[in-house]
Every structure is written in structure tokens, then in C-alpha cells.
Amino acid sequence: MSATKLRPRLVYADATGQIYDHPDLEMLVRRGSQITPPRPDELIPLPPESELFLLPGRTALGLDPETGQVEDVGETAVAAFVCPGHTLSAQAAYAAAPDAPVLPLFAYGAVGFARDRFYVAATRVDNDPRQVFTGIPRSRIAKGASALLRKFPQNRLVAHLARCALTYCCPAARNLALGRFEAPLPTSRTCNARCVGCLSLQDPDSGFPATQNRITFTPRPEEIAQVMAEHGRRESRPIFSFGQGCEGEPLTEAATLAKAVGLFRKDGGRGTVNVNTNGSLPDRVEDLARAGFDSVRVSLNSGDERLYAAYYRPRSYAFGDVREFMARAKAAGLFVSVNLLFFPGVTDTEAEYAALAGLLGDTGADFVQLRNLNLDPELYLRVVGESGARSQAELAACMGLANFMKRLSEDCPGLRFGYFNPALPLARPEKS
């Protein structure tokens, strides 16, 4: 039977947290401020390693197929947090009480139930199994982390990442312990932005906690190079990434990064060296390229400087610096990715699309990582409104994730999509 005929039922939870599917009401989704039925082509079975969340202070909304009316069931709304590699095309539909608490820093996908399984409004944008841990026992991860600690007892970065793997279950740190895929290299204690959805540092009055603890020291270049060399020894196509959720802005430690990578390359280190950054300091590009970096990934929520500034709240740079950073990185021969924080009903509106497509085309970006914006939907819509970047009329209709990707492919020839930093073929020991 074709998935186009799916009409999943509403999912909700009772006061005890037990999850049910409604016998009569159908699933609804939210795009920005719009509540609609899901599009037939956007529903996929809930992927393994995804999670279901209860939304406190929010009641589930469903569609009465007989009357066409939206019904509030008066029970707790449920959302899905999809596993990495998937991008949400719609969020959970709910009604929020006036005193509803701010939701933690996750993405809240629309979920329904049909044919004895859950369905979610999302698209798989990357088939890389980088953050899939099904079948890998925790004991194996613990064994790998312990081995690193024994081998490098004086390396503070190893100790930090072992704790991330064992205590916080960080996927990147767990991969380091397993000796596979991408090695995280958190370095910076400080940041030159105050992102509304910062994962490692939140203002006391934000209403929600950070989901990760920020690193409390700056690793020495030798400590970083040691981690890189060990991971490169164990993984045949290693990726090394500065700029993790447990740190600030890595460009503020550009000299440390350049020295560490220089040491790694001098000793014959191979693999893709990348920095995940806000792109705030374009004058650092050439130093990183000379040191042996291969790629940069610039985080964006919008190609419009007003909405960008409202979310990132830059302290000592402007959106023009980000644009310049991307252009200079491309000119320096680096692979340029954009970490696009996708928010259904905002990112895929016509005005936002035009701003982003213009930026990508002007800077020659190679790759778009379609990540979900992890933030309470109500909070982000307030950010959008307060920015003055988009009117309610502009937010009234959106093209959907599939059309968004199709149009970007057509307007920016050669642009690729994914979710993770790709391993690049240009893995050289050093750059001149």
C-alpha cells in the first residue's frame, strides 16, 4: 500500500505519561504558526534510536476527519526527537497553556500512529551511520575510553572527552572511544556570540538549562595533536573537527588550532581537518588553510542578517564578516559547508529561501548540512517576530523541505546535502 494514503492517528499522553493513539482524530502538524495535516510525501516510519517526548503545559491537537475541524483533546502533546541524519519537515501540533514552561533544547517533530508503528514528518538527508550505536554495548565504549585514559594519562583533552563519552553519552566522544568516524576536538572556553539556543552556556533567566557542559580549559596544541594522531591511527578515513557543543567559538583560539594541526600534519597526519564555526573572524582563514585545514562548516539559521543577528546575538562581529569568511575560505581552497539550522515554516518560506540561496551562490558553498534547530518553537517564533525580518504574511505559507532542497539544487548547481561533515578525498599530510 502506498505511503501517500497514510492517515496516521493523533498521538497523545495521559497524566501518567502513558502514550496512546486517538481512535477518531488524525495527526496534525505545525509549520511555523500554521496547523495543517501532514503532506503525504513527508511521513516516514519513526527511525530507530529516535525518542518520544512529552510536552508539559501543551495539549495535543488532532483533526476530526468528519467535520474537518481541529480538536483539542485536553491531553498532553507528544513530539518526536529524530535520530541524527534526519531533518524535520514539520513540528508537533499543540495548544500551549499561558504558563507552559519553556521546552529544553531539542527539536520537536510531529508524530502520528498508523499500521502498528509511529510515523514522523521528516526526511533522511544523510545515510552515514556515524551516530548510530545500535548493537554496540556500553561496555565496549567504556573499554575504549579507559584505554585512551591509560595510554594518555596526562592529556587533559582525553580526560574531558572520556567523561563526555561515559557520563554525557556524547555521540562524537563515543566515536572517539570506539576509534571510528569523526574525532571531536573541543578547544575554546569563550564565545563572541550569545546564541539563543546555545548548548553549553545559557543566561540564568533563559528559562532552560544548557544541555552540555562547556570545556573549562584550553588544551595545549600538543594535547590536541596527540588525540588526532591516535584517532588517525585507528580510523582509515578520519575526520577531525574543532567546534563542538561543549565549547565556545573555536576561531577565538585560532592560533592554538593552527599550531595543533601544524604539528599533526608535520608528523604525517592524514585525514579531513575541519572547524565548525560561526564564521565571525575572516582574517583567520588563511592561517588555518596554511596549517593544514581542509574544510570549514559555518553555522547559520538564516541568510538574512536581521534574523541571523536576532538568534546568534553577535558581540564583536557582523553578518558581513560571516559572508566574507565563507568567500575567503572558498578562495583559500577549503571545502565550505553550511550548518543550516532548519525550522519548518520559517526556513522554507520564500523570503528566507531567497536570502539563503543568494548567500550560498555568492560565496560558492559546497555543502549544506540540514540540521534541526533545537529550540522551543514558541521561543523561536518570538525571535523571528522581534527581528522584524519576516512579516506574518511571509510566514503564512512555506514550500516544504522537499521543495526547498529541490530548488536549492537547481539554483546552486553542484551544491550537495547531508547531515554530517563529509570525509574529503584531499587528505594530505601537510600544506605548503
Secondary structure, 3 states (H helix, E strand, C coil): CCHHHCCCEEEEECCCCCEEEEEEEEECEEECCEEECCCHHHEEECCCCCEEEEEEEEEEEEECCCCCCEEEEEEEEEEEECCCCEEECCEECEEECCCCCCCCCCCCECEEEECCEEEEEEEECCCCCCCCCCCCCHHHHHHHHHHHHHHCCCCHHHHHHHHHHHCCCCHHHHHHHHCCCEEECCCCCCCCECCCCCCCCCCCCCCCCCCCCCCCCCCCHHHHHHHHHHHHHHCCCCEEEECCCCCCCHHHHHHHHHHHHHHHHHCCCCCEEEEEECCCCHHHHHHHHHHCCCEEEEEECCCCHHHHHHHHCECCCCHHHHHHHHHHHHHCCCEEEEEEEECCCCCCCHHHHHHHHHHHHHHCCCEEEEEECCCCHHHHHHHHHHHCCCCCCCCCCCCCHHHHHHHHHHHCCCCEEECCCCCCCCCCCCCC
